[in-house]
């Protein structure tokens, strides 16, 4: 469990350390010149105390911390900034509290349908518990990298890339951006909590089919789009033909038997559904010639 240390200011210790070093140096020099061993001893003691005090001075920059250990026992974490003085016998580790950016490598994974895809994510994380980051895991930055890639792999294998093959899929990697991002953050926070790390943001930065199937999948998407467009065109054309026949019949403009109605419907469907503009043919005779 993280504990916070609140050490005293280090300016007084810095001043005393420098003064003691100067006094010790002066006494050592004077005693050596006049062969006064007592002055030499006193100067050595003053210099040793000065060095001891200076060793306890630490400088902590904003958004940084020092984890202190006393003979193998965790003492606490210093999060105050500035020039501070702590027990010189403490062993100190620096742990950054800044937000860190990490972009995972492009991972090749099979989605839930077995299609090979490439996926990568950008993750913003920050150390919240310095004790866990320093002692619960070895090299917490490497731990974050490995576990983040594992979470991205698990997410990619849990859902299909799109719903072309699975129309009942409620969440897809390509379409469910907000839900996928939320699930990724939840899994990352669950995995990284052991190292005292909190994920601030996580988003998929790259998502594509693997190169070996990309062209085939593109053709399938194009075919699906063409079929969907044709379906809409046919639906609209049928509605227009139906409206035209109703208006002709309602306004009593012309009377058509079933054969002529079928011919008219055929011609209208060709005109409305054709990709190119129709070339009209003028009939100078009657309908039955």
C-alpha positions in Angstrom: 0.0 0.0 0.0 1.3 3.4 -0.9 2.3 5.8 1.9 3.1 9.5 1.4 6.2 11.0 3.0 6.3 14.7 3.8 10.0 15.6 4.3 11.3 19.0 5.5 12.8 21.6 3.3 16.4 20.9 2.2 17.7 24.4 2.1 18.8 24.5 5.7 20.4 21.1 5.4 22.2 22.3 2.2 23.5 25.4 4.1 24.6 23.4 7.1 26.3 20.8 4.9 28.3 23.4 3.0 29.3 25.2 6.2 30.4 22.0 7.8 32.5 21.1 4.8 34.2 24.5 4.8 34.8 24.3 8.6 36.1 20.7 8.3 38.4 21.7 5.4 39.8 24.6 7.3 40.4 22.6 10.5 42.0 19.8 8.6 44.3 22.2 6.8 45.2 24.1 9.9 45.8 20.9 12.0 47.9 19.4 9.2 50.1 22.5 8.9 50.7 22.7 12.7 50.6 19.0 13.5 47.6 19.4 15.7 45.9 16.0 15.4 42.9 17.0 17.4 42.1 19.7 14.8 42.6 17.1 12.1 40.1 14.7 13.8 37.6 17.5 14.4 37.9 18.6 10.8 37.3 15.1 9.6 34.2 14.8 11.8 32.8 18.1 10.5 33.4 17.1 6.9 31.8 13.7 7.4 28.7 15.2 9.0 28.5 17.8 6.1 28.7 15.0 3.5 26.1 13.0 5.4 23.7 16.0 5.4 24.3 16.7 1.7 23.6 13.0 0.8 20.1 13.4 2.3 19.1 16.2 0.0 16.8 15.3 -2.9 15.4 17.4 -5.8 12.0 16.3 -7.0 10.6 17.9 -10.2 6.9 18.4 -10.9 5.0 15.2 -11.6 7.8 13.1 -10.3 8.1 11.1 -7.1 10.8 9.3 -5.0 10.1 5.9 -3.5 12.1 5.5 -0.3 13.4 2.2 1.1 15.2 1.8 4.4 17.3 -1.4 4.6 14.8 -3.3 2.4 11.7 -1.9 4.1 9.3 0.4 2.2 9.1 3.7 4.1 6.9 5.8 1.8 6.8 7.9 -1.4 7.7 11.6 -1.6 5.4 13.5 -4.0 6.2 17.0 -2.9 8.3 19.1 -5.4 11.4 21.1 -4.7 14.6 20.8 -2.6 13.9 18.4 0.3 15.8 16.6 3.0 15.3 13.0 3.9 17.2 10.4 5.9 20.5 10.0 4.0 20.3 6.2 4.6 17.2 5.9 2.5 17.5 4.3 -0.9 15.5 6.2 -3.4 13.8 5.3 -6.7 12.4 7.8 -9.1 8.9 7.1 -10.5 7.3 9.4 -13.0 3.7 10.6 -12.4 3.3 12.1 -15.8 0.8 10.9 -18.4 2.6 8.6 -20.9 1.6 7.8 -24.5 2.1 4.4 -25.9 1.3 3.2 -29.4 1.2 -0.6 -29.7 2.8 -2.3 -32.7 0.5 -3.4 -35.6 -0.6 -6.8 -34.3 -1.8 -9.5 -36.7 -4.8 -11.3 -35.0 -7.7 -13.5 -36.1 -11.1 -11.9 -35.3 -14.0 -13.9 -33.9 -14.8 -15.3 -37.3 -11.2 -16.4 -38.0 -10.4 -13.6 -40.5 -6.8 -12.3 -40.1 -6.7 -8.6 -39.4 -4.2 -6.0 -38.4 -4.9 -3.8 -35.3 -3.0 -1.2 -33.2 -4.0 1.1 -30.4 -2.9 4.3 -28.8 -3.0 4.2 -25.0 -2.6 7.1 -22.5 -1.7 5.9 -19.0 -0.4 7.2 -15.7 1.0 5.8 -12.5 -1.4 6.1 -9.6 0.2 3.8 -7.0 4.0 4.1 -6.8 4.3 1.2 -4.4 2.8 -1.2 -6.9 4.7 0.2 -9.8 8.0 -0.1 -7.9 7.6 -3.4 -6.1 4.6 -5.4 -7.5 6.1 -5.9 -11.0 9.5 -5.9 -12.5 10.0 -2.9 -14.9 6.5 -1.5 -14.8 6.9 0.2 -18.2 7.6 -3.0 -19.9 4.7 -4.6 -18.0 2.4 -1.9 -19.4 3.6 -2.6 -23.0 3.1 -6.3 -22.8 -0.3 -6.3 -21.0 -1.6 -3.6 -23.4 -0.8 -5.7 -26.4 -2.4 -8.7 -24.8 -5.5 -6.7 -24.1 -5.7 -5.5 -27.8 -5.2 -9.0 -29.0 -8.0 -10.3 -26.8 -10.3 -7.5 -27.9 -9.7 -8.2 -31.6 -10.3 -11.9 -31.2 -13.6 -11.3 -29.3 -15.5 -9.5 -32.1 -15.8 -9.7 -35.9 -14.2 -7.1 -38.1 -17.6 -6.3 -39.6 -21.1 -7.8 -39.9 -20.8 -9.0 -43.5 -20.5 -12.6 -42.4 -22.3 -12.3 -39.1 -25.4 -10.0 -39.6 -26.5 -10.7 -36.0 -23.3 -9.3 -34.5 -24.2 -6.3 -32.3 -20.6 -5.1 -31.8 -18.0 -5.0 -34.6 -14.5 -3.7 -34.5 -15.2 -1.4 -37.5 -18.6 -0.2 -36.5 -18.8 -0.2 -32.7 -16.1 2.5 -32.0 -17.5 3.8 -28.7 -18.4 0.4 -27.3 -15.1 -1.1 -28.4 -13.1 1.8 -26.9 -15.0 1.4 -23.6 -14.4 -2.4 -23.5 -10.7 -1.8 -24.3 -10.3 0.7 -21.5 -12.1 -1.6 -19.0 -9.8 -4.5 -19.8 -6.7 -2.4 -19.7 -7.5 -0.9 -16.3 -8.2 -4.4 -15.0 -4.9 -5.8 -16.3 -2.8 -2.8 -15.3 -4.3 -2.1 -11.8 -1.8 -4.8 -10.5 1.0 -2.4 -11.4 -0.6 0.7 -10.0 -1.3 2.1 -13.5 -4.5 3.9 -14.5 -5.5 4.2 -18.2 -6.8 7.7 -19.1 -7.6 7.0 -22.7 -7.4 4.2 -25.3 -8.4 4.2 -28.9 -7.8 2.0 -31.9 -5.3 3.7 -34.2 -5.1 1.1 -37.0 -7.6 -1.5 -38.2 -7.5 -3.3 -41.5 -7.7 -6.8 -43.0 -4.4 -8.6 -43.3 -2.7 -8.0 -46.7 -3.3 -11.6 -47.9 -7.1 -11.2 -47.8 -7.4 -7.4 -48.1 -8.1 -7.5 -51.9 -10.7 -10.3 -51.6 -12.5 -8.5 -48.7 -12.5 -5.3 -50.7 -14.2 -7.0 -53.6 -16.7 -8.5 -51.3 -17.5 -5.1 -49.8 -17.8 -3.6 -53.3 -20.2 -6.4 -54.4 -22.3 -6.0 -51.2 -22.5 -2.2 -51.9 -23.5 -2.9 -55.5 -26.2 -5.4 -54.5 -27.6 -3.0 -51.9 -27.7 -0.1 -54.4 -29.4 -2.3 -57.0 -32.0 -3.4 -54.5 -32.8 0.2 -53.7 -33.1 1.0 -57.5 -35.4 -2.0 -58.1 -37.6 -1.0 -55.2 -37.9 2.5 -56.5 -38.5 1.4 -60.0 -41.3 -1.0 -59.0 -43.0 1.8 -57.1 -42.7 4.2 -60.0 -44.2 1.6 -62.4 -47.0 0.9 -60.0 -47.8 4.6 -59.7 -47.7 5.0 -63.5 -50.2 2.2 -64.1 -52.5 3.5 -61.4 -52.5 7.0 -62.8 -53.1 5.8 -66.3 -56.0 3.7 -65.1 -57.5 6.3 -62.8 -57.4 9.2 -65.4 -58.6 6.8 -68.1 -55.9 8.0 -70.5 -55.4 4.7 -72.2 -56.8 1.2 -71.8 -54.2 -1.6 -71.8 -54.7 -5.3 -71.8 -52.6 -7.6 -69.8 -50.1 -8.2 -72.6 -49.5 -4.4 -73.2 -49.3 -3.8 -69.4 -46.5 -6.5 -69.2 -44.7 -4.9 -72.2 -45.0 -1.5 -70.6 -43.8 -2.7 -67.2 -40.8 -4.4 -69.0 -39.9 -1.3 -70.8 -40.2 0.9 -67.8 -38.1 -1.4 -65.7 -35.4 -1.5 -68.3 -35.3 2.3 -68.5 -35.3 2.8 -64.7 -32.9 0.1 -63.8 -30.5 0.4 -66.7 -27.0 1.8 -66.1 -27.0 3.8 -69.3 -29.6 6.2 -70.7 -32.3 4.5 -72.8 -32.5 5.2 -76.6 -36.2 5.9 -77.4 -37.8 4.1 -80.4 -40.8 5.9 -82.0 -43.7 3.8 -83.0 -45.5 5.4 -85.9 -48.2 2.8 -86.1 -50.7 1.5 -83.6 -49.9 -0.4 -80.4 -50.7 -3.7 -82.1 -48.5 -3.3 -85.1 
